[in-house]
Amino acid sequence: MDPGRRAMLSGQGSSGRKGDDRDITGPRPNSSNRVAKTTKGDQPSKTAQNVARYLTSDEQSRQFVADEDKFVLKQSKKKADIRVREGRAKPIDYLTFNLRYMEENRDTFDDQDGDLEIELKNPAAYIESLTRAQITELNGDIASFLTLEVDASNRQYWEALRTLCASRDFALDPVRKAEKDRAYGVNADVISENLKGHSTEGLDTYETRIRAALASDQFIDREFQSYVLDDVLFYKAKKVVEGMFRKMSESREKLLQEQGPASRSSAKSAVGVQPDATENAATVTGGQVAALSTNASAAGNEDASVQTQALYDREAAQGLLENEEVFTTEAAIPDRKKPEWTARYKARKPRYFNRVQMGYEWNKYNQTHFDHDNPPPKVVQGYRFNIFYPDLVDSTKTPTYKIFRDDGRKRGESLAKAGEEDTCLIIFIAGPPYEDIAFRIVDRQWDFSAKKERGFKSTFDRGILQLHFNFKKIFYRK
């Protein structure tokens, strides 16, 4: 046999070198071009990842309850703020109102600029002034907040207030108070002064020591030690509340300094021309449209609350259509009387963002004397009123409007001179705390059709009264 073939069959290369164990029929090894397949290791599969995205039934239930509790808590705080503003607050409302200066992530949409002017009540001193019936009611309200509250700082606040309420309730019970006085004897004042002068750390030490003694088998006056423990817890809670109230007051003072007296009120800028009430409405709205400003200063008693400003900004952000101009022609209301509710609520003038729609009327006369290169004067074709009432006392009462015509003129009658149009007042009425407000408009027949963009609209939703209408077009037969 050929020596090379014999070497090949015996596992040796044609070179006859020893140790050459490679398969002569396989590819030649080359470390520089080998491709290694990566391993996934412990990475979960796509199916497992998709399953992890979905909550189980129990998790969904827990999430639903948590979201519902969060909503109820927010509404409870909002109602407390409203009652404080209107001067009909319950004890829990004053204590809840204070929290606004502690919560960093609180929603300020419903705040009002006047809220900073409301003086805070010192919780510890305020609770000491309550009757036993008020304390009982307050205890129940605090328990409700503790059930809903998840913020650690807020829970500490409510827990401390509950301890103060328990101490106040004890002090108002003559039987239990007499038992405590008998147990303390002549040492009552000494014990009180001793505990009052200790720091929080010192009170913690006292509490630990007393609890250990009560849990042991030592022969001690357990009734006496129990009363001392109650006093220790009272002074600890009082220090917590006083410390928080100090931070609340500092936060409020800081906000007052940041605002300053000049910037505590806000209003809209004067846009366009402010005419006499007797001027023609077409001339009134024909002025130039100024830039939409939302940060001008307010005058008088105009509503300058935060939520009103937010509604105004949202409406102003929509801008104007090609044929629209800003409409700000307020008018005096004839025989205005002071509302009866002004004795209870501070009257405010509502804010608004109104638009007037202008255009050409191609009637027979205009078609004869004008063309598209030389168009006729623009006339009023409709209005879009947006009046903001975010803080109505009676939210179930929908704001409305009425039309007032001068000199006893009836609908359809015309007393205007040749070439002019009759005007009338449209008066918006809402109820406390908002004053009535009026605008002078062209008195023509409204189009009540529901056409998109140019149709009739009269709604009140989320604090905004919207009245949009166009005038009927008059077509002349040839």
FENVENTA-V424500 format. One line per field, one symbol per residue. burial: + if it has 9 or more other ideal C-beta (glycine too) atoms within 8 Angstrom, else -. Layout:
burial=???
//
This chain:
burial=-----+++---++-----------------------------------+----------+--+-----++-+++-+++++++++++--+-+++++++++++++------++++-++-+-++-++-++--+-+-++++++-++++++-++----+++++++++++++++++-++---+--++-++---+--++--+--+----++-++--++-++---------+++++++++++++++++++-++-+++-++--+---+----+++++--++------+-++-++----+--++-+-+---++++++++++++-++-------++++++-+-+-------++--+-++++++++++++--+----+---------+--+++++++++++++++-----+-+-+++---------------+++++++++++++++++++++++--++-------++------+++++++++-------
//
